[in-house]
Amino acid sequence: MGIIAFTPAAATAQEMLDIEELEISLGQGPCLEAYRTGEQVLVEDLARCHKRWPEFTPRIVALGMRSASAFPLRLRGDRIGALNLYRAEVVIEADIPEKVIADFIRTPPAAKAEANKPAPRRTVKKKRTR
């Protein structure tokens, strides 16, 4: 796979961006694991997975996050990133809205951003009639 520079593409709040940057700086956490393995990562209770991510877990729990879900994002079969969802409460896998997530991860973020851009303005020149 080679060396990859991870950069957060979007976050719903500064706190979420800080969490993403923490994960990247430590090199461990659900988003990076989902990207590296290409598999979904579902953690019902972050307080119980200190062995999985020994540096990341205590810090994320201290920030008030209790559960996490991460999903690899693909474009034409290639992994292009991962989507992280955090919650402040413990959840069971059945509580995760799978259809919403499945619809989201089928469409890459770049395509979503492009689709939400306003249409470019076009200037139409009128021909002068005499």
LUMMIKE-698917 format. One record per residue (C-alpha): residue in one letter; x, y, z negated. Coordinates in steps of 0.25 Angstrom, whole numbers, plus 2048, in hexadecimal, padded with zeros to 3 digits. Layout:
N
AXYZ/...
% end
This chain:
130
M800800800/G80C8097FE/I80C8167F5/I7FF81D7F4/A7FD82B7EE/F7EF82B7E7/T7E88387E7/P7DA83A7E1/A7D183E7ED/A7C58437E5/A7C08447D6/T7B28487D0/A7B98507C5/Q7C78557C1/E7C784A7B6/M7C583F7C1/L7D08457C9/D7D98457BC/I7D68367BA/E7D98337C9/E7E783A7C7/L7E98337BA/E7E78257C1/I7F08297CD/S7FB82E7C4/L7FB8217BB/G7F98187C7/Q7EE8107C1/G7DF8107BF/P7D380C7C6/C7D48147D3/L7E28107D6/E7DF8027D3/A7D38027DD/Y7DB8087E7/R7E77FF7E6/T7DE7F27E5/G7D37F67EE/E7C97F17E4/Q7BF7F87DB/V7C37FA7CD/L7B87FB7C3/V7BC7FE7B4/E7B07FD7AB/D7B880279E/L7C58097A0/A7C8808792/R7CA7F9794/C7D47F979F/H7E17FF799/K7E97F379E/R7E47F57AD/W7E98047AD/P7F18067A0/E7F48157A3/F7E88197AA/T7DD8137A1/P7E081A794/R7E082779A/I7D48267A2/V7CC821796/A7D182D78E/L7CB836799/G7BE82F796/M7BC8267A2/R7B781879E/S7B58117AB/A7BA8117B9/S7B780C7C7/A7C080D7D3/F7BD8097E2/P7C78097ED/L7C48117F9/R7C680C807/L7C6812815/R7C6808820/G7CB7FD817/D7D7805811/R7D7809802/I7D7819802/G7D481B7F4/A7CC8187E8/L7C081E7E1/N7C081F7D2/L7B38207C9/Y7B58227BA/R7AA8227AF/A7AB8277A1/E7A381B79C/V7A580C79D/V79D8067A9/I79B7F87AE/E79D7F57BC/A78E7F47BF/D78D8037BB/I7958077C7/P78D80C7D3/E7938037DD/K78B8077E9/V78F8167E7/I79E8127E5/A79D8087F1/D7978137FA/F7A281D7F5/I7AE8147F8/R7A9810806/T7AB81F80A/P7B9824807/P7BA832800/A7C083880C/A7B4834815/K7AB83A80A/A7B2847809/E7B2848818/A7A3845819/N7A085080E/K7A785B816/P79F86581C/A79E86582B/P7A886E832/R7A287B837/R7A187C846/T7A188984D/V79988885A/K79C892864/K79189786C/K79389A87B/R78F8A887F/T7848A9889/R7848B5892/
% end
